[in-house]
Amino acid sequence: MDSATGSRALVKAIEREPVSAYVPGWPWTVVGFFLRNLPLKLVARMS
């Protein structure tokens, strides 16, 4: 998802004021694992 589409989705979700939010496990579980285990220099270059 590109940043413009993601930003619009985020604004739409905030304006709706949902009772709860859902973050899918895939791919964020994998991303979180790599962010915790990769060297900081490599993580910094990715952002």
Buried (B, 14 or more C-beta within 10 A) or exposed (E): EEEEEEEEEEEEEEEEEEEEEEEEEEEEEEEEEEBEEEEEEEEEEEE
